[in-house]
Amino acid sequence: MVDDLSRASWRKSTYSGGGNDCVEVAFLNEGMAVRDSKNPKAGALRLPESEWKLLMAAARSGSLDLR
Protein backbone atom coordinates (compact mmCIF):
# COMPACT_ATOMS: atom_id res chain seq x y z
CA MET A 1 0.00 0.00 0.00
CA VAL A 2 1.36 3.38 -0.86
CA ASP A 3 -1.02 5.67 1.02
CA ASP A 4 0.70 8.61 2.69
CA LEU A 5 -0.23 8.28 6.36
CA SER A 6 0.77 11.88 7.15
CA ARG A 7 -2.48 12.93 5.49
CA ALA A 8 -4.62 10.16 6.99
CA SER A 9 -7.62 11.02 9.11
CA TRP A 10 -7.20 9.02 12.33
CA ARG A 11 -10.06 8.21 14.69
CA LYS A 12 -10.48 6.50 18.04
CA SER A 13 -13.27 4.15 18.91
CA THR A 14 -16.31 5.67 20.58
CA TYR A 15 -15.82 2.91 23.17
CA SER A 16 -12.48 4.39 24.23
CA GLY A 17 -12.32 5.63 27.78
CA GLY A 18 -10.46 8.67 29.05
CA GLY A 19 -7.14 6.84 29.26
CA ASN A 20 -4.42 6.57 26.67
CA ASP A 21 -4.81 2.85 26.04
CA CYS A 22 -6.50 3.18 22.68
CA VAL A 23 -5.77 2.37 19.10
CA GLU A 24 -6.64 4.64 16.23
CA VAL A 25 -7.77 3.62 12.78
CA ALA A 26 -7.53 5.39 9.43
CA PHE A 27 -9.50 4.38 6.37
CA LEU A 28 -7.20 4.40 3.34
CA ASN A 29 -7.70 4.04 -0.37
CA GLU A 30 -6.50 0.44 -0.19
CA GLY A 31 -7.60 -0.78 3.24
CA MET A 32 -7.01 0.42 6.77
CA ALA A 33 -4.20 1.43 9.08
CA VAL A 34 -4.07 0.99 12.85
CA ARG A 35 -1.71 2.71 15.30
CA ASP A 36 -1.16 3.15 19.03
CA SER A 37 -2.71 6.43 20.18
CA LYS A 38 0.02 6.84 22.84
CA ASN A 39 2.81 6.65 20.30
CA PRO A 40 1.54 7.56 16.83
CA LYS A 41 5.05 8.21 15.49
CA ALA A 42 6.01 4.57 16.08
CA GLY A 43 4.28 3.56 12.87
CA ALA A 44 1.11 1.85 11.85
CA LEU A 45 -0.08 -1.56 10.86
CA ARG A 46 -1.59 -1.48 7.37
CA LEU A 47 -4.19 -4.03 6.38
CA PRO A 48 -5.94 -4.63 3.08
CA GLU A 49 -9.73 -4.45 3.38
CA SER A 50 -10.14 -8.24 3.32
CA GLU A 51 -7.75 -8.67 6.28
CA TRP A 52 -9.42 -5.79 8.17
CA LYS A 53 -12.77 -7.57 7.84
CA LEU A 54 -11.25 -10.79 9.20
CA LEU A 55 -9.70 -8.90 12.14
CA MET A 56 -13.00 -7.21 12.98
CA ALA A 57 -14.90 -10.52 12.75
CA ALA A 58 -12.39 -12.14 15.12
CA ALA A 59 -12.64 -9.24 17.57
CA ARG A 60 -16.45 -9.34 17.53
CA SER A 61 -16.53 -13.10 18.09
CA GLY A 62 -14.29 -12.83 21.16
CA SER A 63 -11.61 -15.09 19.74
CA LEU A 64 -8.97 -12.40 20.39
CA ASP A 65 -9.84 -11.98 24.08
CA LEU A 66 -6.86 -12.72 26.30
CA ARG A 67 -8.84 -13.32 29.49
Sequence and secondary structure as in RCSB ss.txt:
>XXXX:A:sequence
MVDDLSRASWRKSTYSGGGNDCVEVAFLNEGMAVRDSKNPKAGALRLPESEWKLLMAAARSGSLDLR
>XXXX:A:secstr
    GGG  EEE TT  SSS  EEEEEETTEEEEEETT GGG  EEE HHHHHHHHHHHHHTTT   
